[in-house]
Amino acid sequence: MQKNPSFPITKSEQDWRKELSPEQFHILRQQGTERPGSSELNFENRSGTYICAACDHPLFDAKTKFESGCGWPSFFDPLTGAVGSSLDTKYQMIRTEIHCSQCGGHLGHVFDDGPAPTGQRYCMNGLSLKFIPENR
């Protein structure tokens, strides 16, 4: 369920279902989560950019990725204007949900236990991301 239908990229539920795998649809469009440790992106260490799996919007520079031990790809800083946030009160917790600023796709959550310089940990679902390696 998209909370704010005023994102620059909007599509019908049917169109999103056609473009995304069932697992990606569950995460990106229904605020689901993947099993910790299941993403191949946990082991990605090359230079490049992480983009939204739904709309290809650039989200994170690989230079901001770090191993947090949480089981999901983690970053300490998104690209400028790449993500938005909203309050998530599901499961009797108060968390900050992170979504793509272009399509509103759910990416994960941000926590205040990350490394310097930001002190933040953007804990993202690997299926909500695609990795584009830097050309060398």
Residue pairs with C-beta under 8 A, 6 or more apart in sequence:
1 29
1 30
1 31
2 10
2 29
2 104
3 86
3 104
4 86
4 104
5 104
7 100
7 101
7 102
7 103
7 104
8 102
8 103
9 54
9 55
9 57
9 102
9 103
9 104
10 103
10 104
11 19
11 103
13 29
16 25
16 28
16 29
16 54
17 25
19 54
20 28
20 29
20 53
20 54
21 127
23 32
23 34
23 127
24 53
24 54
24 127
24 128
26 32
27 33
27 34
27 106
27 125
27 127
27 128
28 52
28 53
28 54
28 103
28 105
28 106
28 107
28 127
28 128
29 54
29 105
29 106
30 106
31 88
31 90
31 97
31 106
32 106
32 125
33 108
33 125
34 72
34 125
34 126
34 127
35 71
36 70
36 71
36 72
37 71
38 71
38 126
39 72
39 73
39 125
39 126
39 127
40 126
41 50
41 73
41 126
41 129
41 131
42 71
42 72
42 73
42 126
44 62
44 65
44 73
44 131
45 62
46 62
46 131
46 133
46 134
47 62
47 63
47 133
47 134
47 136
48 62
48 131
48 132
48 133
48 134
49 58
49 59
49 60
49 61
49 62
49 79
49 131
49 132
49 134
50 58
50 59
50 60
50 61
50 62
50 65
50 73
50 75
50 124
50 129
50 130
50 131
50 132
51 57
51 58
51 59
51 129
51 130
51 131
51 132
52 59
52 100
52 102
52 103
52 105
52 107
52 128
52 129
52 130
53 105
53 127
53 128
53 129
53 130
54 100
54 103
54 105
54 128
55 100
55 102
55 103
55 105
56 130
57 82
57 100
57 101
57 102
57 103
58 79
58 82
59 78
59 79
59 82
59 83
59 100
59 107
59 124
59 129
60 75
60 77
60 78
60 79
60 82
60 122
60 124
60 129
61 79
62 131
62 134
64 75
64 76
64 77
64 78
65 73
65 74
65 75
66 74
66 75
66 76
66 114
66 115
67 74
68 74
68 114
68 121
68 123
70 121
70 123
72 108
72 123
72 124
72 125
72 126
73 123
73 124
73 126
73 129
74 114
74 121
74 122
74 123
74 124
75 121
75 122
75 124
76 114
76 115
76 117
76 118
76 119
76 120
76 121
76 122
77 117
77 118
77 120
77 122
78 98
78 122
81 101
82 100
82 101
83 98
83 99
83 100
83 101
83 107
83 122
84 98
84 99
84 100
84 101
84 104
85 96
85 97
85 98
85 99
85 110
86 96
86 97
86 99
87 94
87 95
87 96
87 97
88 94
88 95
88 96
88 97
88 109
89 95
95 109
95 111
96 109
96 110
96 111
97 106
97 108
97 109
98 106
98 107
98 108
98 109
98 110
98 122
98 124
99 105
99 106
99 107
100 107
105 128
106 125
106 128
107 122
107 124
107 125
107 128
107 129
108 122
108 123
108 124
108 125
108 128
109 122
109 123
110 120
110 121
110 122
110 123
111 120
111 121
111 123
112 119
112 120
112 121
113 119
113 121
114 120
114 121
114 122
115 121
